[in-house]
């Protein structure tokens, strides 16, 4: 492929649909209220337009390698781009929430395959010595999507209508289809091959991945295992996962070739990327909540805090793509983990008086750390995988990465709530008439309420309400500190795993 088609044309061709899919993962979130109002749907019904997409997306990712072999990779790529474009059109003209959910499922099924296919094509197109640059291109795409998605979705919704967040995919999809027809070629080992369909593996895969995605998405709202619905989904997930693993290890043509995990570098790389994404997505979720609920920031101002971190990732990745050809990628990943852990530790020291720059810099530092991790870690993880197995390996790698992001969001949301309750109970122990500080504070609060015009007879009650409000805020602030600290410790524990990964050196090509 690389001998007949310019590698940069191939990179542009595969990254266009990938970026489109990643943007669509987050663009709907900011338009949800408009969609709900337009289609006369409740909050739970409207959120299914997000959940259905994510679940369908998660199910198809690990199947991508098998589907590429079964249909032929180019044919499957064209089918996925076409289906995504058509389903985007249908989402835009959806007449009720039920039709939107159905079309979002098709959109997720089409889009889930595009990330692993793009990654495997890039790694095959660029010579091994330039895999760092290939992953820089891929990494910039998948990191740019979450940054631009919410901003673009909000602007389009406010200035046009929510329908256009789907319509804008149509011209991009048409161009992607034409470019794929012209520039994507299948190597012999990715041509269509006749293989026996692993029906049981397919069923178990759909069950455990789909149910797990629903658990992660709805667990916090349903209070986790206090909900019979979540318990049932958990049982289905556990049983299906066990049978899926057994099935894939004994059949001749598995949907997902789990034996790839015998490669210890590949296995360790998946573990590390999982926890890196837990840290990244957990932090991205926590920061806006902290800024808007405790610091009084608007959504736009919160975006100004998050945005520079995304820019830092985009700036760092091309530099790292060049550096890993000169230095051992292990050292760069290790440094990236330390930088990311330090940035999260800085966030654990936020308080109620933090100014804009105090909040901004840790996010920028985290962006630099993530930029140092993603490319060399992906290179280390996939460098020992044969080209014939690359499609299956990238499918597993992308599934683990997506699960890490989903679990990170669910984990920090739950831990934040639990730690807030813990600190609230601890702080409230001091609100007793026998505590001198409390007596003094309650009197000061009552006097303040009188000065604001409250009657003297009810001022003490108003003062107590004021104190209790501050207690809740302090408990919430302390819970943010706890969660950020835990994320920092979690990612620094990944350092020893990097030491055991294998670094394979490749000779640089003699000609560009």
Protein Blocks (a to p, Z undefined) as FASTA:
>chain_A
ZZmpcfklmmmmmmmmmmmmmmmmmmmmmmmmmmmmmnopafklmmmmmmmmmmmmmmmm
mmmmmmmmmnopklmmmmmmmmmmmmmmmmmmocbfklmmmmmmmmmmmmmmmmmmmmmm
mmmmpcfklmmmmmmmmmmmmmmmmmmmmmmmmmmmmmmcmklmmmmmmmmmmmmmmmmm
mmmccdfklgccdddddfklmmmmmmmmmmmmmmmmmmmmnopmmpmklmmmmmmmmmmm
mmmmmmmmmmmbdfbafklmmpmmlmmmmmmmmmmmmmmmmmmmmmmmmmmmmnopafkl
mmmmmmmmmmmmmmmmmmmmmmmmmbcfklmmmmmmmmmmmmmmmmmmgcfkbcfklmmm
mmmmmmmmmmmmmmmmmmmmmmmpcfklmmmmmmmmmmmmmmmmmmmmmmmmmmmmmmmm
mmmmmmmmmmcfklmklmmmmmmmmmmmmmnopafklmmmmmmmmmmmmmmmmmmmmmmm
mmmmmmmmmmmmmmmmmmmpccddddddfbZZ
